[in-house]
Structures are given as C-alpha cells and as structure tokens.
Amino acid sequence: MTSKVVVIGAGLGGLAASALLARQGHEVTLLEGQDWVGGKSRRIELDGQRIDTGPSLVTFPHVWQKVLATYDALGSGGEGAAEIAGVTLERLPEVGRYYFRGQQANLPVELGHPWYEPWQRFEAEHGTLGPAITHLLTADPWDKGILPALGRLLSRYGTRLTTAAFLDGLDWMPQDLKDVIAIHTLNAGVAPEQTLALYASMAAVMATDGVWVPRGGVYEIAAGLEKLAIHAGVEIHTSEPVISVKPREVTTARATYRGDYVVSALDGGILESLMGRPARKPPARLSCSGIAIFGVLDRELPSEVVTHSVMMPRDPGALFGALGKRIMPDETMAFLNYYRAGEIYPNKKPVAALLLTAPPNGASAEITDPFVVAESERFSDLLGLEQPITEMMSQHKILDPEYFASFGAVGGALYGEPAPWWRSGPFHSPAYNSVRTPWLWRVGSSVHPGGGIPAVLGGVLISMRRMLARMS
Ligand SMILES: Cc1cc2nc3c(=O)[nH]c(=O)nc-3n(C[C@H](O)[C@H](O)[C@H](O)COP(=O)(O)OP(=O)(O)OC[C@H]3O[C@@H](n4cnc5c(N)ncnc54)[C@H](O)[C@@H]3O)c2cc1C
C-alpha cells in the first residue's frame, strides 16, 4: 500500500529519510525552509572557489554504505544507489596533527614519539571496535542481534562508563595523551564526564578505520542524498518554511499538505512550537557552539601543514568549565582544515576553515574579534606560519553561534541539549515515534544526539526501518 508522507527539514536526516520512504514506493513531499538542501551541511563559493561549510569529516564510512545498501534493498531495477549518489570517499593520511602544551603528535602516533608505545597499546585495544560501533549506530537497540557488539564494548570499559572515568583508570597512559583522546568528546559538544566511555575509543577507531572526505567536498553527501531522493520520486520544496504541524497535516505560507504520516527532521524545540505546545524552559545544559571562519588563502601553507590540524587549549578543564557556564574561554580547541589547490575541491586556489569551539551564547562574531584574533595567532604560531591564517584569507565567511541558532537549537548549540550519558545514542528521548502520536516520526540530530553524520544517518536507518514495518 502506498502512503502519503510529508517530511519536514531537508538536512541530512530529512533527505535520507525521504529517499528511503520514496524508494519503498511511498508518495513523499519534503519541505525545507531555506533555499538550499543539506541544512547544516552547505556549499558556498568565495572568490570563485568551492567551500563546504558545517561538517568537514566523515567517520564510520560503513554507515554511509549501509544507507546505500538499504536504498537498494527497498526497491529494484535501474542504477544502484552508489552510482546514483556518486559519492567517492577519500581517506585522509592521518586523523590529524594535534598541538598540545608545546608538543605535537599525529594520530596515529608515529614511531619515535614519546607517546608511541601507549598509543600502540590503546589502538590495539580500541581500534578494532569500529564494526561493533557501526552495528550499534545502525541496528535497532531492541534487536537481540546487537548483544555481541554491546558485549564487545562493555568488555573494554567494565564499570568505568564515562569517557572521563574510563581514561582515569588507564594508569599506563601519559596524562597529556589522555587529554588529547578526551577532547574528542567535543564531537558530541560536551565534556568527558558527560559522554559514554565509547567516545574514548573514537580516536583509536578513527586511526584504524580512517577519517574520510568525499572527493569534491563533504557536501557531496547532501548532494548524493538529494539525488537518491529525486531518483526515488521525492518532491522537494525549498524556501518553504513550515508554520504549523497538526495530526497528519503540515502548513506552510503557500499550502497545507496532508499525509498519512509526518516525519520531522527538525530540532525538537522547533517541532514542539510548530505543534502549538507550550515552550519548554530553556535547557539547563547545552552542547557547545562554534565560530567557523571559511576563507580563500592568498598563498599555499608550508608543506608540513597537514589537512586537519587540531590546537588544544593548555587547560582543557578550564575550556569545558567555560563552555558549561556559556562564557568565552581564554583558550579553546580549534581545528584547521586546509585544502591545497586541486585537493578534494576542484579549486584553483587553496582554502581553509578555522573552527573555534565556542560557548552556546547565540552571539555574533567577526573576524576582528579579540578572541578570534588571539586564537588565530596562537594556532598560526604553532603551525609556524609567517602571518595569522585569518590575515591570509583574501575573502572569508564567518558562521557564528547566532547563525547556528537559526537552525533552532538554543544559543546555537551544535548538538542541542545534551542527553545524560546513559541516554546517548539510540536510548535517546524523545523517541522516534510515540503511541500518543502514531502519525508522527522523528529523525535527525535532535533524536540521535551527539555524533554527527554517522549518528544522524544511523538513526534514520533505525527509525525508517521501524516506520516502514509499521506502514506495511
Ligand atoms: C560547524 C559544524 C561542524 C561539524 N562537523 C562535523 C564533522 O566534521 N563530522 C560529522 O560527522 N558531523 C559534523 N557536524 C554535525 C553534522 O553537521 C550534523 O550532525 C548534521 O548535519 C545534522 O543533520 P540534521 O539533518 O539532523 O539537522 P540539520 O542539518 O539542522 O537539518 C534540519 C533542517 O530543517 C530545516 N528547518 C528548520 N526549521 C524548519 C521549518 N520550520 N520548516 C522547514 N524546514 C525547517 C533547516 O533549515 C535544516 O535544513 C558538524 C556540525 C557543525 C554545525
């Protein structure tokens, strides 16, 4: 039986959900408020050069492969999903180069470095967990089949179930290496005390399984999902913000769309207000926000600068404290993603993205703000550049907490309100669907918090599998 489905929000979550539903033969309309699809993943052009903003790296690439395989399994005939989407993932030579308290180290740590041996031991114990984590990201948490994967993880952590508690117990590991591993919890926007021990394993899994970028830029993931959706027959409407959601009925300024089901890929708070529910109290805790500066460089950087560099604050505890209080830290954790001309993007000039972790205060930022200038100088000194990187940008675009707040999360928190660690990942609240609103399903980072693209796409697979089973 064919059902009519209205999907709200064409971020990665909404695009993937629409594509799978339409591939099964349902009649899907996807409504997006902005004039682009991809949501936080967006493609811009500066000085004729391509730059993708928002996410920059793809981890757990098998989650993407599972999305493609599910699309293929839901329909038959014609080209395969991989050909339609046309995404080619390229592995970066390293996870990144980390700068911390006067030391620098690549991950994986290279032979001869003082951290080499503890890193080898850590990677041997944790680097092989990728398939188990991928399984947990994509399989239904109530499926008995997840037990072996869960068992593999729990056997690593024992009773030390948060990142902080787990790393504290590794008395053979130097404290500075622990801090470098722990900083990866900012991928979930929160401190090591607030995340599952699983996050401690991330750096090792990334070193073993790789960190990837699609050839052409990370926006190829959004563009590939859009192609899959269009190929399956999804009707996509951009520049059409939804203004109200009622049972089986979604209204925009242009029209009212009726469907047997509604799928929301929106931030949870936005959906509640569109449904006319009273505004919730602002959350007491929020994940971090960011100030991201994307620019075209007037020259290439020295050959020793790698694609992905990470600058740590001297005192990570002070950074997590400031983020929790929503005040500017003295020093932050920052990434520099650098692509030489012709590398990843089809560009004639080098481009860079400087991403500064910032508190979720909803504030606007300029490239001349003292915090931005100071951190750009600190990072550029560490990299041995002759000039601050922001001064080498002939053109730039800055995205700040105010911009990220426009996606709905209070203060521009990149991952919204953090769930308590024991409700991370698939054990989230709100659920994908509830008995009170059987017509409404949810996908996206607000129901699968704390993990970026793999969590969003894995969450779509779980939610849509359940929804399709219910529909049939
Ligand atoms: C700076 C930054 C860096 C990141 N880096 C990484 C990374 O390196 N790797 C990684 O894996 N992840 C990363 N992430 C996370 C990743 O980008 C997100 O997890 C993912 O893009 C979220 O997708 P989503 O579909 O859940 O939400 P969104 O992208 O927020 O999509 C929601 C959509 O709903 C639309 N919408 C909102 N209100 C309405 C309305 N009323 N009507 C219609 N449409 C509406 C929005 O316009 C948007 O398109 C990063 C995120 C940011 C911001």
The ligand as an SDF file (V2000), in Angstrom:
LIG
                    3D

 53 58  0  0  0  0  0  0  0  0999 V2000
   30.3620   23.5780   12.4220 C   0  0  0  0  0  0  0  0  0  0  0  0
   29.9340   22.1400   12.4090 C   0  0  0  0  0  0  0  0  0  0  0  0
   30.8950   21.1610   12.2160 C   0  0  0  0  0  0  0  0  0  0  0  0
   30.5130   19.8250   12.1810 C   0  0  0  0  0  0  0  0  0  0  0  0
   31.4650   18.8920   11.9070 N   0  0  0  0  0  0  0  0  0  0  0  0
   31.0890   17.6120   11.7080 C   0  0  0  0  0  0  0  0  0  0  0  0
   32.0230   16.6780   11.1880 C   0  0  0  0  0  0  0  0  0  0  0  0
   33.1630   17.0150   10.8620 O   0  0  0  0  0  0  0  0  0  0  0  0
   31.6070   15.3830   11.0210 N   0  0  0  0  0  0  0  0  0  0  0  0
   30.3290   14.9890   11.3300 C   0  0  0  0  0  0  0  0  0  0  0  0
   30.0050   13.7950   11.1790 O   0  0  0  0  0  0  0  0  0  0  0  0
   29.3990   15.8780   11.7870 N   0  0  0  0  0  0  0  0  0  0  0  0
   29.7590   17.1760   11.9680 C   0  0  0  0  0  0  0  0  0  0  0  0
   28.8150   18.0900   12.3480 N   0  0  0  0  0  0  0  0  0  0  0  0
   27.4560   17.6270   12.6480 C   0  0  0  0  0  0  0  0  0  0  0  0
   26.5710   17.4330   11.3980 C   0  0  0  0  0  0  0  0  0  0  0  0
   26.7160   18.5210   10.5410 O   0  0  0  0  0  0  0  0  0  0  0  0
   25.1250   17.3140   11.8450 C   0  0  0  0  0  0  0  0  0  0  0  0
   25.0080   16.2340   12.7550 O   0  0  0  0  0  0  0  0  0  0  0  0
   24.1410   17.0680   10.7000 C   0  0  0  0  0  0  0  0  0  0  0  0
   24.3970   17.9060    9.5900 O   0  0  0  0  0  0  0  0  0  0  0  0
   22.7380   17.2920   11.2360 C   0  0  0  0  0  0  0  0  0  0  0  0
   21.7780   16.9790   10.2600 O   0  0  0  0  0  0  0  0  0  0  0  0
   20.2300   17.0660   10.6240 P   0  0  0  0  0  0  0  0  0  0  0  0
   19.5010   16.6730    9.3840 O   0  0  0  0  0  0  0  0  0  0  0  0
   19.9170   16.3090   11.8410 O   0  0  0  0  0  0  0  0  0  0  0  0
   19.9530   18.5940   11.0220 O   0  0  0  0  0  0  0  0  0  0  0  0
   20.0270   19.9800   10.1940 P   0  0  0  0  0  0  0  0  0  0  0  0
   21.1620   19.9710    9.2530 O   0  0  0  0  0  0  0  0  0  0  0  0
   19.9490   21.0500   11.2230 O   0  0  0  0  0  0  0  0  0  0  0  0
   18.6550   19.9390    9.3570 O   0  0  0  0  0  0  0  0  0  0  0  0
   17.4300   20.4580    9.7990 C   0  0  0  0  0  0  0  0  0  0  0  0
   16.7570   21.1240    8.6060 C   0  0  0  0  0  0  0  0  0  0  0  0
   15.4600   21.5910    8.9860 O   0  0  0  0  0  0  0  0  0  0  0  0
   15.2430   22.8390    8.3600 C   0  0  0  0  0  0  0  0  0  0  0  0
   14.1780   23.5660    9.0720 N   0  0  0  0  0  0  0  0  0  0  0  0
   14.2370   24.1290   10.3080 C   0  0  0  0  0  0  0  0  0  0  0  0
   13.0440   24.6990   10.6010 N   0  0  0  0  0  0  0  0  0  0  0  0
   12.2330   24.4620    9.5430 C   0  0  0  0  0  0  0  0  0  0  0  0
   10.8660   24.7860    9.2640 C   0  0  0  0  0  0  0  0  0  0  0  0
   10.0850   25.4700   10.1240 N   0  0  0  0  0  0  0  0  0  0  0  0
   10.3390   24.3910    8.0790 N   0  0  0  0  0  0  0  0  0  0  0  0
   11.0840   23.6820    7.1840 C   0  0  0  0  0  0  0  0  0  0  0  0
   12.3860   23.3610    7.4000 N   0  0  0  0  0  0  0  0  0  0  0  0
   12.9390   23.7410    8.5740 C   0  0  0  0  0  0  0  0  0  0  0  0
   16.6070   23.5210    8.4420 C   0  0  0  0  0  0  0  0  0  0  0  0
   16.7030   24.5990    7.5250 O   0  0  0  0  0  0  0  0  0  0  0  0
   17.5230   22.3540    8.0900 C   0  0  0  0  0  0  0  0  0  0  0  0
   17.7230   22.2480    6.6990 O   0  0  0  0  0  0  0  0  0  0  0  0
   29.1590   19.4480   12.3880 C   0  0  0  0  0  0  0  0  0  0  0  0
   28.1900   20.4310   12.5950 C   0  0  0  0  0  0  0  0  0  0  0  0
   28.5640   21.7600   12.5720 C   0  0  0  0  0  0  0  0  0  0  0  0
   27.4810   22.7890   12.7300 C   0  0  0  0  0  0  0  0  0  0  0  0
  1  2  1  0
  2  3  1  0
  2 52  2  0
  3  4  2  0
  4  5  1  0
  4 50  1  0
  5  6  2  0
  6  7  1  0
  6 13  1  0
  7  8  2  0
  7  9  1  0
  9 10  1  0
 10 11  2  0
 10 12  1  0
 12 13  2  0
 13 14  1  0
 14 15  1  0
 14 50  1  0
 15 16  1  0
 16 17  1  0
 16 18  1  0
 18 19  1  0
 18 20  1  0
 20 21  1  0
 20 22  1  0
 22 23  1  0
 23 24  1  0
 24 25  2  0
 24 26  1  0
 24 27  1  0
 27 28  1  0
 28 29  2  0
 28 30  1  0
 28 31  1  0
 31 32  1  0
 32 33  1  0
 33 34  1  0
 33 48  1  0
 34 35  1  0
 35 36  1  0
 35 46  1  0
 36 37  1  0
 36 45  1  0
 37 38  2  0
 38 39  1  0
 39 40  1  0
 39 45  2  0
 40 41  1  0
 40 42  2  0
 42 43  1  0
 43 44  2  0
 44 45  1  0
 46 47  1  0
 46 48  1  0
 48 49  1  0
 50 51  2  0
 51 52  1  0
 52 53  1  0
M  END
$$$$
